[in-house]
Amino acid sequence: MSPSANRDALAIVLAAGEGTRMKSSKPKVLHEIAGRSMLAHVLASVAGADIRSAAVVLGPGRDDVRREVAAHSGEAACFVQEERLGTAHAVLVADEAIVRGFDDILVLFADTPLVASGTLLALRAALAEGAAVAVLGFETQDPFGYGRLLVDGAGALAGIREEKDASESERAITLCNAGLMAIDGRKALELLRRIDDRNAKREFYLTDIVRLARAEGLSVRVVLGDEREVMGVNDRAQLARAEALLQERLRAAAMAEGATLIAPETVFLSADTRIGRDVLIEPHVFIGPGVEIGDGAVIHAFSHLEGATIGPGASVGPFARLRPGASLDADVKVGNFVEIKATTLGKGAKVSHLTYLGDAVVGANANIGAGTITCNYDGFLKHRTTIGEGAFIGSNSALVAPVTVGDRAYVGSGSVITRDVAPGSLALARGVQVEKPGWATAFREAPRAKK
């Protein structure tokens, strides 16, 4: 059992930064990596560390951030930091949550999206073992710009020195401050309220809590994390770096669980992607949010999937697009240049090429010919098409919804179907072919005669 298993914890997530370096109208913490906002990644790690209570500190007027919190952590409380007076001030904005009484208080940053639940559990374990404050640190070969962690002879944290204040010898230290911190809930408010703003910037620095705790003879420890895991995101370049690191993590996890990625570096996954065993994913596949791929399925090259469920043994692509609501049963084939939206395909159904199916239900073992489209939109409303089990839809057909093609019915190639087709019937809806012998020869010879 984890040392923190019987301890209550509160995570305070600081999300009030403007993120001006992002050059965006959208707040920094709502920018996404792997199909999920940075804030949502942090909240997911909080939940994974068995932290049942969360408080998010956001800026004034940020209803968009508030909605994101509600979407990903319904019980989290939001607190508004009207003035930005430093990290300790931001934490104390959530003092109403702190006073409820917790064993562990964790301070996290919404722009540090790669921190893992295991790292948060390690911070909590340090408190359970007697530390009053636990600071997350990391080793780096290039410490420039980071605050240095000063450790005493006993291995305890003696202080945090910012780069601009560090001596030459302190700047050579490679143990750096990641910013994340855990505080004993019984001491948190007392220590936080004693932090002052007697510094050049007139701000309340959370790092001062180390000095205050040491002055009281309290234990202060360093918990080591991975440098890549604790990177912060302040601009678009760092956002891209975080995306790359997370993609590496997601790909490795998929392959460890039994999927084959032929060229992993070309496959992009989402944080919630679920991939079964013996799945084969060819190069240059993009998988957006809400995708589940069953055992033994094959995703061929250059396919784009989002909000789709793919059954065991199904085959998708190459150059296929599955949009939200696409649901493929076992052994379904969706071929090249096929687009599926809000459509269910029954077991063994085949849509081999050059087809659009939207707002439809296709029965088991049905065969949809090349160039078929469901005409699901009348300019105002969407309508449903139903294709029965074992039905055959000939190439270049248009099914004008709402319409039903019965079980084992046939639709002749080139038909425009506007009325229901009974089971077992053949439906033809096309002009009668007319042939005029000699017409083409006469047509070509007429201009020559004029010349």
C-alpha positions in Angstrom: 0.0 0.0 0.0 1.2 3.5 -0.9 2.3 5.6 2.2 -0.2 8.2 1.1 -3.1 5.8 0.6 -4.9 6.9 3.8 -4.2 10.6 3.4 -6.5 13.3 2.0 -4.9 15.6 -0.6 -5.7 18.9 -2.3 -4.1 19.8 -5.6 -3.9 23.6 -6.3 -3.4 24.1 -10.0 -2.2 27.5 -11.0 -3.7 28.5 -14.3 -4.0 32.3 -14.2 -1.0 33.1 -16.5 -1.7 35.2 -19.6 0.8 33.3 -21.8 1.6 36.4 -23.8 4.5 34.6 -25.5 2.0 32.2 -27.1 0.8 35.1 -29.3 -2.8 33.8 -29.0 -6.3 35.0 -28.1 -6.7 31.6 -26.3 -5.3 31.3 -22.8 -2.1 29.3 -22.7 -3.4 26.5 -20.5 -6.1 25.7 -23.1 -3.6 25.0 -25.9 -3.6 21.3 -26.6 -1.1 18.5 -26.9 -2.2 15.1 -28.0 -5.8 16.3 -28.4 -6.2 17.5 -24.8 -5.6 20.9 -23.2 -2.5 21.3 -21.0 -4.8 22.0 -18.1 -6.7 18.8 -18.7 -3.5 16.8 -18.8 -2.6 18.2 -15.3 -6.1 17.4 -14.0 -5.8 13.8 -15.3 -2.5 13.4 -13.5 -4.1 14.7 -10.3 -6.9 12.1 -10.6 -4.3 9.4 -11.3 -2.4 10.3 -8.1 -5.5 9.5 -6.0 -6.1 13.2 -5.2 -9.8 13.7 -4.9 -9.9 17.4 -4.4 -8.7 20.1 -6.7 -8.7 23.9 -6.8 -7.8 25.8 -10.0 -6.6 29.4 -9.8 -7.6 31.3 -12.9 -7.5 34.8 -14.2 -10.4 37.3 -14.2 -13.0 36.8 -16.9 -11.7 33.4 -17.9 -15.0 31.6 -18.3 -13.4 29.4 -21.0 -10.9 28.1 -18.5 -13.7 27.5 -16.0 -15.6 25.5 -18.5 -12.5 23.4 -19.2 -12.2 22.7 -15.5 -15.8 21.6 -15.3 -15.4 19.3 -18.3 -12.4 17.4 -16.9 -12.8 17.7 -13.1 -16.4 18.3 -12.2 -15.8 18.6 -8.5 -12.8 21.0 -8.8 -13.3 24.5 -7.3 -12.3 27.6 -9.2 -10.7 30.7 -7.6 -10.0 34.0 -9.4 -6.6 35.7 -8.9 -7.6 39.3 -9.6 -4.0 40.6 -9.3 -0.8 38.7 -10.2 1.4 39.2 -7.1 3.5 36.0 -7.3 3.1 32.3 -6.9 2.6 32.3 -3.2 -0.2 34.9 -3.6 -1.8 32.7 -6.3 -1.8 29.7 -3.9 -3.4 31.7 -1.1 -6.2 32.8 -3.5 -7.4 29.2 -2.9 -7.2 29.5 0.9 -10.9 28.7 1.3 -10.1 25.2 -0.1 -6.9 24.8 2.1 -8.8 25.6 5.3 -11.0 22.6 4.8 -8.2 20.5 6.1 -6.0 18.1 4.1 -3.0 16.0 4.9 -1.3 16.9 1.7 -1.3 20.1 -0.3 0.2 19.9 -3.8 1.0 23.0 -5.9 1.0 22.4 -9.6 1.2 24.5 -12.8 -1.3 24.1 -15.7 1.5 24.8 -18.1 3.6 21.8 -17.0 1.4 19.2 -18.8 3.7 16.2 -18.8 4.0 15.6 -15.1 3.0 12.0 -14.4 0.7 10.7 -11.6 3.6 8.7 -10.3 5.6 11.8 -9.7 2.8 13.4 -7.7 2.6 10.2 -5.7 6.3 10.5 -4.9 5.7 14.0 -3.6 2.9 12.8 -1.4 5.0 9.9 -0.2 7.7 12.4 1.0 5.1 14.1 3.2 3.8 10.8 4.5 7.4 10.0 5.5 7.7 13.2 7.6 8.6 16.1 5.3 6.8 19.4 5.9 7.8 20.5 2.4 8.8 18.4 -0.7 10.1 20.2 -3.7 10.3 18.6 -7.1 13.7 18.8 -8.7 15.5 17.5 -11.7 19.0 17.1 -13.0 20.1 18.8 -16.2 23.2 19.3 -18.2 22.1 22.8 -19.0 20.8 24.5 -15.9 20.8 28.0 -17.3 17.7 30.0 -16.4 16.5 27.6 -13.7 16.5 28.1 -9.9 19.1 25.9 -8.3 18.3 23.6 -5.4 20.8 23.9 -2.6 21.2 20.7 -0.6 23.0 20.4 2.8 25.3 17.7 3.9 22.5 15.5 5.2 20.7 15.6 1.8 18.0 18.0 2.9 16.9 21.0 0.9 18.6 24.1 2.3 17.3 26.7 -0.1 16.4 27.6 -3.7 18.5 30.1 -5.4 17.3 31.9 -8.6 19.8 32.2 -11.4 20.1 36.0 -11.1 20.9 35.7 -7.4 23.2 32.7 -7.6 27.0 32.8 -7.0 29.4 31.4 -9.5 29.7 28.1 -7.6 25.9 27.9 -7.2 25.4 28.4 -10.9 27.5 25.3 -11.5 24.8 23.2 -9.6 22.8 21.0 -12.0 20.0 20.1 -9.6 17.2 22.5 -10.5 13.8 23.5 -9.3 10.8 22.2 -11.3 8.4 24.5 -9.5 6.0 21.8 -8.3 5.7 21.4 -4.5 4.0 19.4 -1.8 3.3 21.0 1.6 2.1 19.4 4.9 -1.6 20.4 5.2 -1.2 21.2 8.9 1.5 23.7 8.2 0.6 25.1 4.8 -1.5 28.1 5.7 0.9 29.2 8.5 3.9 29.0 6.2 2.2 30.6 3.2 0.9 33.5 5.1 4.4 34.3 6.4 5.8 34.8 3.0 6.4 38.5 2.3 7.1 40.6 -0.8 10.4 42.1 0.3 12.1 41.7 -3.0 12.9 43.6 -6.2 9.7 42.6 -7.9 7.5 43.1 -4.8 6.0 39.6 -5.3 5.2 36.8 -3.0 7.4 33.9 -4.0 6.4 30.3 -3.2 10.0 29.3 -3.1 10.4 31.3 0.2 8.5 28.6 2.0 11.7 26.5 2.0 13.5 29.1 4.1 10.6 29.5 6.4 10.2 25.8 7.0 13.9 25.4 7.6 13.9 28.2 10.2 11.3 26.3 12.1 13.4 23.1 12.1 10.9 21.4 9.7 12.0 18.7 7.3 12.4 19.9 3.7 13.1 17.3 1.0 13.8 17.1 -2.7 12.0 14.6 -4.9 13.7 13.9 -8.2 11.7 14.0 -11.4 12.6 13.5 -15.1 13.7 16.7 -16.9 11.5 16.0 -19.8 8.5 15.4 -17.6 8.7 18.7 -15.8 9.2 21.0 -18.7 7.0 24.1 -18.7 5.4 25.5 -21.9 5.6 29.2 -22.5 5.6 29.5 -26.3 4.7 27.7 -29.4 8.1 26.1 -29.8 7.9 24.6 -26.3 4.4 23.5 -27.1 5.7 21.6 -30.1 8.5 20.1 -27.9 5.9 18.9 -25.3 3.8 17.4 -28.1 6.8 15.5 -29.4 7.7 14.2 -25.9 4.1 13.1 -25.2 3.8 11.4 -28.6 6.9 9.4 -27.7 5.3 8.3 -24.5 2.0 7.4 -26.1 3.6 5.4 -28.9 5.8 3.5 -26.5 2.8 2.6 -24.4 0.8 1.4 -27.4 3.7 -0.8 -28.5 4.3 -2.1 -25.0 0.6 -3.2 -25.0 0.9 -5.2 -28.2 0.3 -2.9 -31.1 2.7 -2.6 -34.1 3.6 0.8 -35.4 5.7 0.4 -38.5 7.1 3.9 -38.4 6.2 5.2 -34.9 7.6 8.7 -35.5 5.0 9.3 -38.2 1.9 8.1 -36.2 0.2 10.7 -34.0 -2.0 9.6 -31.1 -4.3 11.3 -28.7 -4.1 11.1 -24.9 -7.3 9.0 -24.8 -6.6 6.7 -27.8 -7.3 3.1 -26.9 -5.5 0.5 -29.0 -6.0 -3.3 -28.7 -3.5 -6.1 -29.2 -2.1 -7.1 -32.5 -3.3 -3.9 -34.1 -1.1 -2.8 -37.1 -0.8 0.9 -37.8 1.0 1.8 -41.0 3.0 5.1 -41.5 1.5 8.6 -41.5 -1.7 7.9 -39.5 -3.3 10.7 -37.4 -5.6 9.6 -34.6 -7.6 12.4 -32.9 -9.6 12.3 -29.7 -12.1 9.6 -28.9 -10.7 6.7 -30.9 -10.8 3.0 -29.9 -9.2 0.4 -32.1 -10.1 -3.3 -31.5 -7.7 -6.3 -31.5 -6.2 -7.3 -34.8 -7.4 -4.2 -36.7 -5.3 -2.7 -39.4 -5.0 1.1 -40.0 -3.4 1.7 -43.4 -1.2 4.6 -44.3 -2.4 8.2 -44.5 -5.7 7.7 -42.6 -7.3 10.3 -40.3 -9.4 9.0 -37.5 -11.4 11.0 -34.9 -14.2 10.1 -32.5 -14.4 6.6 -34.1 -14.8 3.0 -32.8 -13.1 0.3 -34.9 -14.0 -3.3 -34.2 -11.7 -6.3 -34.1 -10.2 -7.4 -37.4 -11.4 -4.3 -39.2 -9.4 -2.7 -42.0 -9.2 1.0 -42.5 -7.6 2.9 -45.4 -5.3 3.8 -46.9 -6.3 7.5 -47.2 -9.5 6.9 -45.2 -11.2 9.4 -43.0 -13.3 8.4 -40.0 -15.1 11.3 -38.4 -16.9 11.5 -35.1 -19.7 8.9 -34.7 -18.1 6.4 -37.1 -18.6 2.9 -35.6 -17.2 -0.1 -37.3 -18.1 -3.6 -36.2 -15.8 -6.6 -36.5 -14.1 -7.4 -39.8 -15.5 -4.3 -41.5 -13.5 -2.9 -44.5 -13.2 0.8 -45.1 -11.0 1.4 -48.1 -9.1 4.2 -49.8 -10.7 7.6 -50.1 -13.7 6.7 -48.0 -15.2 9.1 -45.5 -17.5 7.9 -42.7 -19.4 10.2 -40.4 -22.0 9.3 -37.7 -22.5 6.0 -39.3 -22.6 2.4 -38.0 -21.2 -0.4 -40.2 -22.3 -3.9 -39.3 -20.0 -6.9 -39.0 -18.3 -7.7 -42.3 -19.6 -4.8 -44.2 -17.4 -3.4 -47.0 -17.0 0.1 -48.2 -14.0 -0.3 -50.4 -13.3 3.0 -52.1 -14.4 6.5 -53.1 -17.5 6.8 -50.9 -19.1 9.1 -48.4 -21.5 7.7 -45.8 -23.0 10.1 -43.3 -25.8 9.7 -40.7 -26.4 6.1 -41.8 -26.7 2.5 -40.5 -25.3 -0.2 -42.7 -26.2 -3.8 -42.0 -23.8 -6.8 -41.6 -22.1 -8.0 -44.8 -23.5 -5.2 -46.9 -21.4 -4.1 -49.9 -21.2 -0.4 -50.8 -19.9 0.3 -54.3 -17.4 2.9 -55.4 -18.7 6.4 -55.6 -21.7 5.9 -53.4 -22.9 8.8 -51.3 -25.6 9.2 -48.7 -27.3 12.6 -49.3 -27.9 13.3 -45.7 -28.3 17.1 -45.6 -31.2 19.0 -47.2 -29.7 22.4 -46.5 -31.5 22.6 -43.1 -31.5 19.2 -41.4 -29.6 16.0 -41.4 -31.5 12.8 -42.3 -30.7 9.1 -41.9 -30.1 6.4 -44.4 -30.6 2.7 -43.5 -29.0 -0.1 -45.5 -30.0 -3.6 -44.6 -28.0 -6.7 -44.0 -26.4 -8.2 -47.1 -27.6 -5.4 -49.3 -25.6 -4.4 -52.4 -25.3 -0.8 -53.5 -24.0 -0.4 -57.0 -21.2 2.0 -57.9 -21.9 5.7 -58.3 -25.3 5.6 -56.5 -26.8 8.4 -54.5 -29.1 7.5 -51.6 -31.3 10.6 -50.8 -32.2 10.5 -47.1 -34.4 9.7 -45.4 -34.4 6.4 -47.1 -34.2 2.7 -46.3 -32.7 -0.1 -48.5 -34.0 -3.4 -47.2 -32.0 -6.6 -46.4 -30.4 -8.3 -49.4 -31.8 -5.7 -51.8 -29.8 -4.5 -54.8 -29.4 -1.0 -56.0 -28.2 -0.7 -59.6 -25.1 1.3 -60.5 -25.7 5.0 -61.1 -29.1 5.1 -59.4 -30.5 8.0 -57.4 -32.7 6.4 -54.8 -35.3 8.6 -53.3 -37.8 6.0 -52.0 -37.5 3.0 -49.8 -36.4 -0.3 -51.4 -38.1 -3.5 -50.2 -36.0 -6.4 -48.9 -34.7 -8.7 -51.7 -35.7 -6.2 -54.5 -33.7 -4.6 -57.3 -34.0 -0.8 -57.5 -33.0 1.1 -60.7 -33.3 4.8 -61.0 -31.4 6.2 -64.0 -32.1 7.5 -67.4 -32.7 5.0 -70.3 -29.6 4.6 -72.5 -30.2 5.9 -76.1 -27.9 5.1 -78.9 -27.8 7.1 -82.3 -25.8 5.2 -84.9 -23.4 7.4 -86.9 -24.0 10.5 -84.8 -20.4 10.9 -83.6 -19.0 10.4 -87.1 -21.3 13.1 -88.5 -20.5 15.4 -85.6 -16.7 15.2 -86.3 -17.1 15.6 -90.1 -19.3 18.7 -90.0 -16.5 21.1 -89.0 -14.2 19.7 -91.6 -16.8 20.4 -94.3 -17.1 24.0 -93.2 -13.4 24.5 -93.6 
